[in-house]
Amino acid sequence: MKLTQELIDQIQEAMLHTNLKGEINWKDGDDISVQIAGTFAKDKFIVIKNESKNPWVPAEPHPRFDYEKREWKTEESTEK
């Protein structure tokens, strides 16, 4: 399959989506990768990943949650 100019224009238009503040999420010059995936030969989809958003930084662990026991710490256990 060849990408026609019409298809390229449709992809470009779709990528102009904005966040809640009205700012464009994908900016010119962002580092992107393109991948193709799918389960069956006739079933494919294109993944366009913005590598500029990586590495993302995860949130800090919650200080009152015991991740080993998978339970919330009580007032008594935090006073020790």
Phi and psi restraints in degrees (range 20) as a CNS / XPLOR table:
assign (resid 1 and name C) (resid 2 and name N)
       (resid 2 and name CA) (resid 2 and name C) 1.0 -102.5 20.0 2
assign (resid 2 and name N) (resid 2 and name CA)
       (resid 2 and name C) (resid 3 and name N) 1.0 142.6 20.0 2
assign (resid 2 and name C) (resid 3 and name N)
       (resid 3 and name CA) (resid 3 and name C) 1.0 -81.1 20.0 2
assign (resid 3 and name N) (resid 3 and name CA)
       (resid 3 and name C) (resid 4 and name N) 1.0 118.4 20.0 2
assign (resid 3 and name C) (resid 4 and name N)
       (resid 4 and name CA) (resid 4 and name C) 1.0 -84.5 20.0 2
assign (resid 4 and name N) (resid 4 and name CA)
       (resid 4 and name C) (resid 5 and name N) 1.0 163.6 20.0 2
assign (resid 4 and name C) (resid 5 and name N)
       (resid 5 and name CA) (resid 5 and name C) 1.0 -61.8 20.0 2
assign (resid 5 and name N) (resid 5 and name CA)
       (resid 5 and name C) (resid 6 and name N) 1.0 -35.0 20.0 2
assign (resid 5 and name C) (resid 6 and name N)
       (resid 6 and name CA) (resid 6 and name C) 1.0 -62.5 20.0 2
assign (resid 6 and name N) (resid 6 and name CA)
       (resid 6 and name C) (resid 7 and name N) 1.0 -42.7 20.0 2
assign (resid 6 and name C) (resid 7 and name N)
       (resid 7 and name CA) (resid 7 and name C) 1.0 -67.7 20.0 2
assign (resid 7 and name N) (resid 7 and name CA)
       (resid 7 and name C) (resid 8 and name N) 1.0 -40.7 20.0 2
assign (resid 7 and name C) (resid 8 and name N)
       (resid 8 and name CA) (resid 8 and name C) 1.0 -61.6 20.0 2
assign (resid 8 and name N) (resid 8 and name CA)
       (resid 8 and name C) (resid 9 and name N) 1.0 -41.6 20.0 2
assign (resid 8 and name C) (resid 9 and name N)
       (resid 9 and name CA) (resid 9 and name C) 1.0 -63.5 20.0 2
assign (resid 9 and name N) (resid 9 and name CA)
       (resid 9 and name C) (resid 10 and name N) 1.0 -38.5 20.0 2
assign (resid 9 and name C) (resid 10 and name N)
       (resid 10 and name CA) (resid 10 and name C) 1.0 -65.5 20.0 2
assign (resid 10 and name N) (resid 10 and name CA)
       (resid 10 and name C) (resid 11 and name N) 1.0 -41.1 20.0 2
assign (resid 10 and name C) (resid 11 and name N)
       (resid 11 and name CA) (resid 11 and name C) 1.0 -64.6 20.0 2
assign (resid 11 and name N) (resid 11 and name CA)
       (resid 11 and name C) (resid 12 and name N) 1.0 -44.1 20.0 2
assign (resid 11 and name C) (resid 12 and name N)
       (resid 12 and name CA) (resid 12 and name C) 1.0 -62.1 20.0 2
assign (resid 12 and name N) (resid 12 and name CA)
       (resid 12 and name C) (resid 13 and name N) 1.0 -41.0 20.0 2
assign (resid 12 and name C) (resid 13 and name N)
       (resid 13 and name CA) (resid 13 and name C) 1.0 -64.4 20.0 2
assign (resid 13 and name N) (resid 13 and name CA)
       (resid 13 and name C) (resid 14 and name N) 1.0 -41.0 20.0 2
assign (resid 13 and name C) (resid 14 and name N)
       (resid 14 and name CA) (resid 14 and name C) 1.0 -64.8 20.0 2
assign (resid 14 and name N) (resid 14 and name CA)
       (resid 14 and name C) (resid 15 and name N) 1.0 -29.7 20.0 2
assign (resid 14 and name C) (resid 15 and name N)
       (resid 15 and name CA) (resid 15 and name C) 1.0 -83.4 20.0 2
assign (resid 15 and name N) (resid 15 and name CA)
       (resid 15 and name C) (resid 16 and name N) 1.0 1.8 20.0 2
assign (resid 15 and name C) (resid 16 and name N)
       (resid 16 and name CA) (resid 16 and name C) 1.0 -89.1 20.0 2
assign (resid 16 and name N) (resid 16 and name CA)
       (resid 16 and name C) (resid 17 and name N) 1.0 18.3 20.0 2
assign (resid 16 and name C) (resid 17 and name N)
       (resid 17 and name CA) (resid 17 and name C) 1.0 -66.9 20.0 2
assign (resid 17 and name N) (resid 17 and name CA)
       (resid 17 and name C) (resid 18 and name N) 1.0 157.2 20.0 2
assign (resid 17 and name C) (resid 18 and name N)
       (resid 18 and name CA) (resid 18 and name C) 1.0 -120.8 20.0 2
assign (resid 18 and name N) (resid 18 and name CA)
       (resid 18 and name C) (resid 19 and name N) 1.0 164.1 20.0 2
assign (resid 18 and name C) (resid 19 and name N)
       (resid 19 and name CA) (resid 19 and name C) 1.0 -86.2 20.0 2
assign (resid 19 and name N) (resid 19 and name CA)
       (resid 19 and name C) (resid 20 and name N) 1.0 -174.4 20.0 2
assign (resid 19 and name C) (resid 20 and name N)
       (resid 20 and name CA) (resid 20 and name C) 1.0 -63.9 20.0 2
assign (resid 20 and name N) (resid 20 and name CA)
       (resid 20 and name C) (resid 21 and name N) 1.0 -24.8 20.0 2
assign (resid 20 and name C) (resid 21 and name N)
       (resid 21 and name CA) (resid 21 and name C) 1.0 -82.6 20.0 2
assign (resid 21 and name N) (resid 21 and name CA)
       (resid 21 and name C) (resid 22 and name N) 1.0 -5.1 20.0 2
assign (resid 21 and name C) (resid 22 and name N)
       (resid 22 and name CA) (resid 22 and name C) 1.0 87.4 20.0 2
assign (resid 22 and name N) (resid 22 and name CA)
       (resid 22 and name C) (resid 23 and name N) 1.0 8.0 20.0 2
assign (resid 22 and name C) (resid 23 and name N)
       (resid 23 and name CA) (resid 23 and name C) 1.0 -88.2 20.0 2
assign (resid 23 and name N) (resid 23 and name CA)
       (resid 23 and name C) (resid 24 and name N) 1.0 144.4 20.0 2
assign (resid 23 and name C) (resid 24 and name N)
       (resid 24 and name CA) (resid 24 and name C) 1.0 -69.9 20.0 2
assign (resid 24 and name N) (resid 24 and name CA)
       (resid 24 and name C) (resid 25 and name N) 1.0 130.7 20.0 2
assign (resid 24 and name C) (resid 25 and name N)
       (resid 25 and name CA) (resid 25 and name C) 1.0 -74.6 20.0 2
assign (resid 25 and name N) (resid 25 and name CA)
       (resid 25 and name C) (resid 26 and name N) 1.0 -41.6 20.0 2
assign (resid 25 and name C) (resid 26 and name N)
       (resid 26 and name CA) (resid 26 and name C) 1.0 -103.5 20.0 2
assign (resid 26 and name N) (resid 26 and name CA)
       (resid 26 and name C) (resid 27 and name N) 1.0 120.0 20.0 2
assign (resid 26 and name C) (resid 27 and name N)
       (resid 27 and name CA) (resid 27 and name C) 1.0 -107.7 20.0 2
assign (resid 27 and name N) (resid 27 and name CA)
       (resid 27 and name C) (resid 28 and name N) 1.0 152.0 20.0 2
assign (resid 27 and name C) (resid 28 and name N)
       (resid 28 and name CA) (resid 28 and name C) 1.0 -57.7 20.0 2
assign (resid 28 and name N) (resid 28 and name CA)
       (resid 28 and name C) (resid 29 and name N) 1.0 135.5 20.0 2
assign (resid 28 and name C) (resid 29 and name N)
       (resid 29 and name CA) (resid 29 and name C) 1.0 94.2 20.0 2
assign (resid 29 and name N) (resid 29 and name CA)
       (resid 29 and name C) (resid 30 and name N) 1.0 -8.1 20.0 2
assign (resid 29 and name C) (resid 30 and name N)
       (resid 30 and name CA) (resid 30 and name C) 1.0 -61.8 20.0 2
assign (resid 30 and name N) (resid 30 and name CA)
       (resid 30 and name C) (resid 31 and name N) 1.0 145.4 20.0 2
assign (resid 30 and name C) (resid 31 and name N)
       (resid 31 and name CA) (resid 31 and name C) 1.0 -82.5 20.0 2
assign (resid 31 and name N) (resid 31 and name CA)
       (resid 31 and name C) (resid 32 and name N) 1.0 114.6 20.0 2
assign (resid 31 and name C) (resid 32 and name N)
       (resid 32 and name CA) (resid 32 and name C) 1.0 -120.7 20.0 2
assign (resid 32 and name N) (resid 32 and name CA)
       (resid 32 and name C) (resid 33 and name N) 1.0 157.1 20.0 2
assign (resid 32 and name C) (resid 33 and name N)
       (resid 33 and name CA) (resid 33 and name C) 1.0 -126.6 20.0 2
assign (resid 33 and name N) (resid 33 and name CA)
       (resid 33 and name C) (resid 34 and name N) 1.0 147.6 20.0 2
assign (resid 33 and name C) (resid 34 and name N)
       (resid 34 and name CA) (resid 34 and name C) 1.0 -118.4 20.0 2
assign (resid 34 and name N) (resid 34 and name CA)
       (resid 34 and name C) (resid 35 and name N) 1.0 129.8 20.0 2
assign (resid 34 and name C) (resid 35 and name N)
       (resid 35 and name CA) (resid 35 and name C) 1.0 -132.4 20.0 2
assign (resid 35 and name N) (resid 35 and name CA)
       (resid 35 and name C) (resid 36 and name N) 1.0 152.9 20.0 2
assign (resid 35 and name C) (resid 36 and name N)
       (resid 36 and name CA) (resid 36 and name C) 1.0 -117.4 20.0 2
assign (resid 36 and name N) (resid 36 and name CA)
       (resid 36 and name C) (resid 37 and name N) 1.0 135.5 20.0 2
assign (resid 36 and name C) (resid 37 and name N)
       (resid 37 and name CA) (resid 37 and name C) 1.0 -140.8 20.0 2
assign (resid 37 and name N) (resid 37 and name CA)
       (resid 37 and name C) (resid 38 and name N) 1.0 168.8 20.0 2
assign (resid 37 and name C) (resid 38 and name N)
       (resid 38 and name CA) (resid 38 and name C) 1.0 154.1 20.0 2
assign (resid 38 and name N) (resid 38 and name CA)
       (resid 38 and name C) (resid 39 and name N) 1.0 155.4 20.0 2
assign (resid 38 and name C) (resid 39 and name N)
       (resid 39 and name CA) (resid 39 and name C) 1.0 -84.6 20.0 2
assign (resid 39 and name N) (resid 39 and name CA)
       (resid 39 and name C) (resid 40 and name N) 1.0 -41.0 20.0 2
assign (resid 39 and name C) (resid 40 and name N)
       (resid 40 and name CA) (resid 40 and name C) 1.0 -114.1 20.0 2
assign (resid 40 and name N) (resid 40 and name CA)
       (resid 40 and name C) (resid 41 and name N) 1.0 161.6 20.0 2
assign (resid 40 and name C) (resid 41 and name N)
       (resid 41 and name CA) (resid 41 and name C) 1.0 -58.5 20.0 2
assign (resid 41 and name N) (resid 41 and name CA)
       (resid 41 and name C) (resid 42 and name N) 1.0 -36.8 20.0 2
assign (resid 41 and name C) (resid 42 and name N)
       (resid 42 and name CA) (resid 42 and name C) 1.0 -93.9 20.0 2
assign (resid 42 and name N) (resid 42 and name CA)
       (resid 42 and name C) (resid 43 and name N) 1.0 2.3 20.0 2
assign (resid 42 and name C) (resid 43 and name N)
       (resid 43 and name CA) (resid 43 and name C) 1.0 -119.2 20.0 2
assign (resid 43 and name N) (resid 43 and name CA)
       (resid 43 and name C) (resid 44 and name N) 1.0 93.0 20.0 2
assign (resid 43 and name C) (resid 44 and name N)
       (resid 44 and name CA) (resid 44 and name C) 1.0 -127.0 20.0 2
assign (resid 44 and name N) (resid 44 and name CA)
       (resid 44 and name C) (resid 45 and name N) 1.0 152.4 20.0 2
assign (resid 44 and name C) (resid 45 and name N)
       (resid 45 and name CA) (resid 45 and name C) 1.0 -138.8 20.0 2
assign (resid 45 and name N) (resid 45 and name CA)
       (resid 45 and name C) (resid 46 and name N) 1.0 155.6 20.0 2
assign (resid 45 and name C) (resid 46 and name N)
       (resid 46 and name CA) (resid 46 and name C) 1.0 -103.0 20.0 2
assign (resid 46 and name N) (resid 46 and name CA)
       (resid 46 and name C) (resid 47 and name N) 1.0 131.1 20.0 2
assign (resid 46 and name C) (resid 47 and name N)
       (resid 47 and name CA) (resid 47 and name C) 1.0 -108.0 20.0 2
assign (resid 47 and name N) (resid 47 and name CA)
       (resid 47 and name C) (resid 48 and name N) 1.0 123.4 20.0 2
assign (resid 47 and name C) (resid 48 and name N)
       (resid 48 and name CA) (resid 48 and name C) 1.0 -113.9 20.0 2
assign (resid 48 and name N) (resid 48 and name CA)
       (resid 48 and name C) (resid 49 and name N) 1.0 108.1 20.0 2
assign (resid 48 and name C) (resid 49 and name N)
       (resid 49 and name CA) (resid 49 and name C) 1.0 -106.1 20.0 2
assign (resid 49 and name N) (resid 49 and name CA)
       (resid 49 and name C) (resid 50 and name N) 1.0 130.2 20.0 2
assign (resid 49 and name C) (resid 50 and name N)
       (resid 50 and name CA) (resid 50 and name C) 1.0 -86.3 20.0 2
assign (resid 50 and name N) (resid 50 and name CA)
       (resid 50 and name C) (resid 51 and name N) 1.0 98.6 20.0 2
assign (resid 50 and name C) (resid 51 and name N)
       (resid 51 and name CA) (resid 51 and name C) 1.0 -69.6 20.0 2
assign (resid 51 and name N) (resid 51 and name CA)
       (resid 51 and name C) (resid 52 and name N) 1.0 -17.7 20.0 2
assign (resid 51 and name C) (resid 52 and name N)
       (resid 52 and name CA) (resid 52 and name C) 1.0 -66.3 20.0 2
assign (resid 52 and name N) (resid 52 and name CA)
       (resid 52 and name C) (resid 53 and name N) 1.0 -20.6 20.0 2
assign (resid 52 and name C) (resid 53 and name N)
       (resid 53 and name CA) (resid 53 and name C) 1.0 -83.7 20.0 2
assign (resid 53 and name N) (resid 53 and name CA)
       (resid 53 and name C) (resid 54 and name N) 1.0 -3.8 20.0 2
assign (resid 53 and name C) (resid 54 and name N)
       (resid 54 and name CA) (resid 54 and name C) 1.0 -106.3 20.0 2
assign (resid 54 and name N) (resid 54 and name CA)
       (resid 54 and name C) (resid 55 and name N) 1.0 152.2 20.0 2
assign (resid 54 and name C) (resid 55 and name N)
       (resid 55 and name CA) (resid 55 and name C) 1.0 -79.4 20.0 2
assign (resid 55 and name N) (resid 55 and name CA)
       (resid 55 and name C) (resid 56 and name N) 1.0 139.6 20.0 2
assign (resid 55 and name C) (resid 56 and name N)
       (resid 56 and name CA) (resid 56 and name C) 1.0 -83.6 20.0 2
assign (resid 56 and name N) (resid 56 and name CA)
       (resid 56 and name C) (resid 57 and name N) 1.0 153.3 20.0 2
assign (resid 56 and name C) (resid 57 and name N)
       (resid 57 and name CA) (resid 57 and name C) 1.0 -107.6 20.0 2
assign (resid 57 and name N) (resid 57 and name CA)
       (resid 57 and name C) (resid 58 and name N) 1.0 117.8 20.0 2
assign (resid 57 and name C) (resid 58 and name N)
       (resid 58 and name CA) (resid 58 and name C) 1.0 -69.5 20.0 2
assign (resid 58 and name N) (resid 58 and name CA)
       (resid 58 and name C) (resid 59 and name N) 1.0 158.0 20.0 2
assign (resid 58 and name C) (resid 59 and name N)
       (resid 59 and name CA) (resid 59 and name C) 1.0 -68.6 20.0 2
assign (resid 59 and name N) (resid 59 and name CA)
       (resid 59 and name C) (resid 60 and name N) 1.0 155.3 20.0 2
assign (resid 59 and name C) (resid 60 and name N)
       (resid 60 and name CA) (resid 60 and name C) 1.0 -67.8 20.0 2
assign (resid 60 and name N) (resid 60 and name CA)
       (resid 60 and name C) (resid 61 and name N) 1.0 147.6 20.0 2
assign (resid 60 and name C) (resid 61 and name N)
       (resid 61 and name CA) (resid 61 and name C) 1.0 -61.2 20.0 2
assign (resid 61 and name N) (resid 61 and name CA)
       (resid 61 and name C) (resid 62 and name N) 1.0 147.6 20.0 2
assign (resid 61 and name C) (resid 62 and name N)
       (resid 62 and name CA) (resid 62 and name C) 1.0 -69.4 20.0 2
assign (resid 62 and name N) (resid 62 and name CA)
       (resid 62 and name C) (resid 63 and name N) 1.0 129.1 20.0 2
assign (resid 62 and name C) (resid 63 and name N)
       (resid 63 and name CA) (resid 63 and name C) 1.0 -67.8 20.0 2
assign (resid 63 and name N) (resid 63 and name CA)
       (resid 63 and name C) (resid 64 and name N) 1.0 -21.4 20.0 2
assign (resid 63 and name C) (resid 64 and name N)
       (resid 64 and name CA) (resid 64 and name C) 1.0 -104.6 20.0 2
assign (resid 64 and name N) (resid 64 and name CA)
       (resid 64 and name C) (resid 65 and name N) 1.0 19.0 20.0 2
assign (resid 64 and name C) (resid 65 and name N)
       (resid 65 and name CA) (resid 65 and name C) 1.0 -118.8 20.0 2
assign (resid 65 and name N) (resid 65 and name CA)
       (resid 65 and name C) (resid 66 and name N) 1.0 129.2 20.0 2
assign (resid 65 and name C) (resid 66 and name N)
       (resid 66 and name CA) (resid 66 and name C) 1.0 -90.3 20.0 2
assign (resid 66 and name N) (resid 66 and name CA)
       (resid 66 and name C) (resid 67 and name N) 1.0 105.2 20.0 2
assign (resid 66 and name C) (resid 67 and name N)
       (resid 67 and name CA) (resid 67 and name C) 1.0 -72.6 20.0 2
assign (resid 67 and name N) (resid 67 and name CA)
       (resid 67 and name C) (resid 68 and name N) 1.0 -25.6 20.0 2
assign (resid 67 and name C) (resid 68 and name N)
       (resid 68 and name CA) (resid 68 and name C) 1.0 -73.3 20.0 2
assign (resid 68 and name N) (resid 68 and name CA)
       (resid 68 and name C) (resid 69 and name N) 1.0 -42.1 20.0 2
assign (resid 68 and name C) (resid 69 and name N)
       (resid 69 and name CA) (resid 69 and name C) 1.0 -87.6 20.0 2
assign (resid 69 and name N) (resid 69 and name CA)
       (resid 69 and name C) (resid 70 and name N) 1.0 -13.0 20.0 2
assign (resid 69 and name C) (resid 70 and name N)
       (resid 70 and name CA) (resid 70 and name C) 1.0 58.1 20.0 2
assign (resid 70 and name N) (resid 70 and name CA)
       (resid 70 and name C) (resid 71 and name N) 1.0 48.5 20.0 2
assign (resid 70 and name C) (resid 71 and name N)
       (resid 71 and name CA) (resid 71 and name C) 1.0 -149.0 20.0 2
assign (resid 71 and name N) (resid 71 and name CA)
       (resid 71 and name C) (resid 72 and name N) 1.0 159.0 20.0 2
assign (resid 71 and name C) (resid 72 and name N)
       (resid 72 and name CA) (resid 72 and name C) 1.0 -77.6 20.0 2
assign (resid 72 and name N) (resid 72 and name CA)
       (resid 72 and name C) (resid 73 and name N) 1.0 141.1 20.0 2
assign (resid 72 and name C) (resid 73 and name N)
       (resid 73 and name CA) (resid 73 and name C) 1.0 -76.1 20.0 2
assign (resid 73 and name N) (resid 73 and name CA)
       (resid 73 and name C) (resid 74 and name N) 1.0 142.7 20.0 2
assign (resid 73 and name C) (resid 74 and name N)
       (resid 74 and name CA) (resid 74 and name C) 1.0 -88.9 20.0 2
assign (resid 74 and name N) (resid 74 and name CA)
       (resid 74 and name C) (resid 75 and name N) 1.0 169.0 20.0 2
assign (resid 74 and name C) (resid 75 and name N)
       (resid 75 and name CA) (resid 75 and name C) 1.0 -58.1 20.0 2
assign (resid 75 and name N) (resid 75 and name CA)
       (resid 75 and name C) (resid 76 and name N) 1.0 -40.6 20.0 2
assign (resid 75 and name C) (resid 76 and name N)
       (resid 76 and name CA) (resid 76 and name C) 1.0 -64.8 20.0 2
assign (resid 76 and name N) (resid 76 and name CA)
       (resid 76 and name C) (resid 77 and name N) 1.0 -38.9 20.0 2
assign (resid 76 and name C) (resid 77 and name N)
       (resid 77 and name CA) (resid 77 and name C) 1.0 -73.4 20.0 2
assign (resid 77 and name N) (resid 77 and name CA)
       (resid 77 and name C) (resid 78 and name N) 1.0 -23.1 20.0 2
assign (resid 77 and name C) (resid 78 and name N)
       (resid 78 and name CA) (resid 78 and name C) 1.0 -85.4 20.0 2
assign (resid 78 and name N) (resid 78 and name CA)
       (resid 78 and name C) (resid 79 and name N) 1.0 -15.4 20.0 2
assign (resid 78 and name C) (resid 79 and name N)
       (resid 79 and name CA) (resid 79 and name C) 1.0 -82.2 20.0 2
assign (resid 79 and name N) (resid 79 and name CA)
       (resid 79 and name C) (resid 80 and name N) 1.0 -16.1 20.0 2
